[in-house]
Amino acid sequence: MSLFSSKFSKIVPFFIALFFAGILAFGQEHEQAVATDSAAKNEAESFNASEVILHHVLDDHVWHFWDGHHGTLFLPVIVYSSERGLETFSSRNFYDEHHNIVAYNGYTLEHGHIYLNGARVFDVSITKNVAMLFITAALLMVVFLAVARGYKKNAGKAPTGIQSFFEPIIVFIRDEIVKPNIGHHYEKYFPYLLTLFFFILFGNLLGLVPGSANLTGNIAVTLTLAVLTFILTNVSGNKAYWGHIFWTPGVPLPLRIIILPVELIGIFTKPISLTVRLFVAITAGHIVLLSLICLAFIFHSVVVGGVSSLIVLFINLIELLVAGIQAYVFTLFTSLYIGQATADHDHH
C-alpha cells in the first residue's frame, strides 16, 4: 500500500493545478457572459450566481470550456417527432454570434428541453453528460485493458506500471467489500461490482476536472446504476430470500400481514437510497465549490476571492476523498444486498 500511497500523492498536485485552471476558466466564461450583456446592465446586476451554478451542474446540449464560441463544444442534436420523424443537427444552430439562444427550423431550446412548434420532442441527443459517459467508459476500457495486459505479462511476478497502481485497489474491493458480504460464491458477481466501483470512482474524479460534466451528479445516471443493482439482486434471490419477504419465518400470522408490505416496500427503498445518496453527495459538493467561487464575482473583492479560493482548494481535496468514499459505499451496499439475496443458509 505504500507504493499506492506514493503514487496517489503524485496525483493530488495534478488536481490542485486543475483547480486553479478551473477558476481561471470559470472567470473567463463569466467575463464573456457579462461582456455580451453589459451594454444594457451593470456587471453586478447582470451576474446571477444561481443561474451560473445550475448551468455548470445540470446537463446541456453544449459543452462550455472557456469564453466564447472558441471554447464551446457544440454537441449533436438527435430528436424524433411524429411530425418530422428523426432529425439530426448541431446544437450550434440554437445560438447566434452573440451566444444568445435562437429558434432553428421550428425547433426551440428552452431550459435544456427541445420543442418543435411548441410541442415536446423525443430527445436522444448526445448531451454533455452523455459525452462524459462515453469518455468515462472509454477511459475504463483503456486503463483496464492495460492492467489486464500487465497481469498476463507479469504472471507469477511482482506487478509493475499501471498494474501496480490498481492491483491494491482491486484486492481491497475483493477482500474487504465483496467476499465478506457475498460469501464463497462471490466470483459470479465480482466483475460487475469491480466495474461498478471504478465507473463511479472515475466519474466522480473526472467531475472534479475543470470544464467537465457532472456525470455522477446526474440522477438519471445514479438511477440507472441502482436499477442494475436492483435487477441483479432480485434475479439472483434464492428461495430463502423470497421466503423471508413473503412468509417471514418465526413470526405470528397477524404480524406477517403487517410485515409483508414493509418487506415489499424495502425491496424498492434500497435502489432509491442508492440513487439519492450518490446524486446528492456529488451534486452538493459541486454546488458548494461553485458557490464559493461565485463569491469573488458577487463582491468584486480580491480579498474575498483569495479567501474563497483557499477554502475551495481545501474542499476540493476533501472532494477527492468523497469521490472514493461514494464509490466504496455504493459498491458496499450493492454487495450487501446481493449477499442477503443469495445467502446459502444450509452452507452456514
SVG drawing of the C-alpha trace seen along z (x, -y; Angstrom):
<svg xmlns="http://www.w3.org/2000/svg" viewBox="-54 -50 62 77">
<polyline fill="none" stroke="black" stroke-width="0.4" points="0.0,0.0 3.0,-2.3 3.6,-2.2 -0.1,-3.1 0.1,-5.9 3.2,-7.4 1.6,-7.3 -1.6,-8.8 0.4,-11.7 1.7,-12.5 -1.8,-12.8 -3.0,-15.3 -0.8,-18.2 -2.2,-17.5 -5.8,-18.1 -4.6,-21.2 -3.3,-22.6 -6.5,-21.7 -8.4,-23.5 -6.6,-26.8 -7.1,-26.3 -10.8,-25.8 -11.0,-29.1 -9.4,-30.9 -11.7,-29.2 -14.8,-30.0 -13.7,-33.6 -13.2,-33.9 -16.6,-32.4 -18.3,-34.8 -16.5,-37.8 -17.5,-36.8 -21.1,-36.4 -21.0,-39.8 -19.5,-41.5 -22.4,-40.4 -24.9,-41.9 -23.0,-44.9 -24.4,-47.3 -27.7,-47.3 -26.9,-46.3 -24.4,-46.9 -22.0,-43.9 -23.0,-43.5 -26.7,-43.3 -26.1,-41.0 -24.3,-38.3 -26.8,-35.7 -24.9,-33.1 -27.8,-30.6 -28.0,-30.5 -24.3,-30.1 -24.2,-27.3 -27.1,-25.5 -25.6,-25.9 -22.5,-24.1 -24.3,-21.4 -27.1,-20.5 -26.9,-18.7 -26.8,-20.7 -26.7,-20.4 -23.4,-22.3 -20.2,-21.9 -18.5,-25.2 -14.8,-25.1 -13.9,-28.8 -15.2,-32.1 -17.0,-32.4 -17.7,-30.0 -14.0,-29.1 -14.2,-27.5 -17.6,-25.8 -18.2,-22.3 -21.5,-22.1 -22.9,-18.6 -25.1,-16.7 -28.8,-17.0 -30.8,-13.9 -34.6,-14.3 -37.7,-12.4 -41.2,-13.7 -44.3,-12.3 -44.4,-15.4 -40.9,-15.1 -39.5,-11.8 -35.9,-11.5 -33.7,-14.6 -30.1,-15.4 -28.2,-18.7 -25.6,-20.5 -26.6,-22.4 -24.7,-25.4 -27.8,-26.2 -29.5,-27.2 -27.0,-30.0 -26.3,-33.3 -22.9,-35.0 -23.5,-36.6 -24.3,-33.2 -28.0,-34.0 -30.4,-31.2 -32.5,-31.3 -35.0,-29.1 -33.9,-26.8 -36.1,-25.3 -39.1,-25.3 -37.2,-23.9 -36.7,-25.8 -34.4,-25.2 -35.9,-26.1 -34.3,-25.2 -32.5,-22.2 -35.6,-20.8 -36.2,-20.9 -39.7,-21.7 -41.0,-21.6 -43.7,-24.2 -44.4,-24.3 -44.6,-20.5 -42.0,-18.5 -40.0,-16.1 -38.3,-12.8 -34.7,-13.9 -31.9,-11.3 -29.2,-13.9 -25.5,-13.5 -25.6,-15.9 -22.7,-16.9 -23.4,-14.1 -23.8,-11.5 -20.5,-12.6 -18.9,-12.4 -20.4,-8.9 -18.6,-7.8 -15.3,-9.4 -15.6,-7.6 -16.4,-4.3 -13.5,-4.7 -11.1,-5.6 -12.2,-2.5 -11.6,-0.3 -8.1,-1.8 -7.0,-1.6 -8.1,1.9 -7.1,3.4 -3.6,2.1 -4.0,3.7 -5.1,7.0 -2.0,7.0 0.1,6.3 -1.3,9.4 -0.5,11.6 2.9,10.1 3.9,10.4 2.3,13.7 3.9,15.0 6.0,11.8 5.6,8.6 3.2,6.1 4.7,3.2 3.5,0.0 -0.3,-0.7 -0.9,2.8 0.9,1.9 -1.3,-1.1 -4.7,0.6 -3.9,4.1 -4.1,2.9 -7.5,1.3 -8.8,4.4 -7.6,6.7 -9.1,4.3 -12.5,4.5 -12.4,8.2 -11.2,9.0 -12.8,6.1 -16.1,5.5 -17.2,8.3 -16.1,11.6 -17.2,10.6 -20.7,9.6 -21.5,12.1 -19.5,15.2 -18.0,18.1 -19.8,17.6 -18.6,14.0 -16.8,14.7 -20.0,14.7 -20.7,11.0 -17.1,9.7 -16.8,8.4 -20.0,6.4 -19.0,4.9 -15.5,4.1 -16.9,2.3 -19.4,0.5 -16.8,-0.7 -14.4,-2.1 -17.1,-3.6 -18.4,-5.6 -14.8,-6.4 -13.7,-7.6 -16.9,-9.6 -16.5,-11.3 -12.9,-12.2 -13.4,-13.4 -16.3,-15.5 -13.8,-17.5 -11.7,-18.4 -12.4,-22.0 -14.8,-22.1 -16.0,-18.5 -19.6,-17.3 -21.4,-16.4 -21.9,-12.7 -22.4,-11.0 -24.3,-14.0 -27.0,-13.3 -29.9,-11.4 -30.6,-9.6 -27.1,-8.0 -27.3,-7.1 -30.8,-5.7 -29.6,-3.5 -26.8,-2.1 -29.3,-1.5 -31.7,0.2 -29.0,2.5 -28.3,3.4 -32.0,3.9 -32.4,6.3 -29.3,8.3 -30.2,8.6 -33.8,9.8 -33.0,12.0 -30.3,13.7 -32.6,14.0 -32.9,17.6 -35.8,19.4 -34.8,18.3 -34.6,14.6 -38.1,14.6 -39.4,16.7 -38.3,14.1 -40.1,11.4 -43.4,13.2 -43.6,15.6 -41.2,14.4 -40.3,17.4 -40.8,17.3 -43.4,14.5 -47.1,14.9 -49.6,14.8 -51.2,11.5 -47.8,9.8 -47.0,11.3 -49.8,9.3 -48.1,6.1 -44.5,7.2 -45.3,8.3 -46.0,4.7 -43.0,3.4 -40.7,6.1 -42.1,5.3 -41.5,1.6 -38.0,2.4 -37.2,4.0 -37.7,0.7 -36.3,-1.6 -32.9,0.0 -32.3,-1.2 -33.9,-4.6 -31.4,-5.1 -28.5,-4.2 -29.8,-6.6 -30.3,-9.6 -27.1,-9.1 -24.7,-9.3 -26.7,-12.0 -26.9,-14.3 -23.3,-13.8 -21.8,-14.6 -24.1,-17.4 -24.0,-19.1 -20.2,-19.1 -20.2,-20.8 -22.7,-23.4 -20.7,-24.3 -17.5,-24.7 -19.2,-26.8 -20.9,-28.9 -17.6,-29.8 -16.0,-30.6 -19.0,-32.9 -18.3,-35.0 -15.4,-36.7 -17.7,-37.9 -20.5,-38.9 -18.4,-41.0 -15.8,-42.2 -13.1,-41.8 -9.6,-40.4 -9.6,-39.6 -12.9,-37.7 -11.7,-35.9 -8.4,-34.9 -10.0,-33.6 -12.8,-31.7 -10.2,-30.2 -8.2,-28.8 -11.4,-27.4 -12.3,-25.9 -8.9,-24.3 -9.4,-22.7 -12.9,-21.5 -11.7,-20.2 -9.2,-18.0 -12.0,-16.7 -14.0,-16.0 -11.2,-13.7 -11.8,-11.7 -15.6,-11.9 -15.1,-10.5 -13.6,-7.4 -15.9,-7.1 -19.1,-7.3 -17.7,-4.6 -16.9,-2.5 -20.3,-2.9 -22.3,-2.2 -20.3,1.0 -20.5,2.0 -24.3,1.7 -24.7,3.5 -22.5,6.3 -24.6,6.4 -27.9,6.6 -26.6,9.3 -25.3,11.2 -28.6,11.0 -30.4,12.3 -28.1,15.2 -27.2,16.3 -26.8,20.1 -28.3,20.8 -27.5,24.5 -23.9,23.7 -23.7,21.5"/>
</svg>
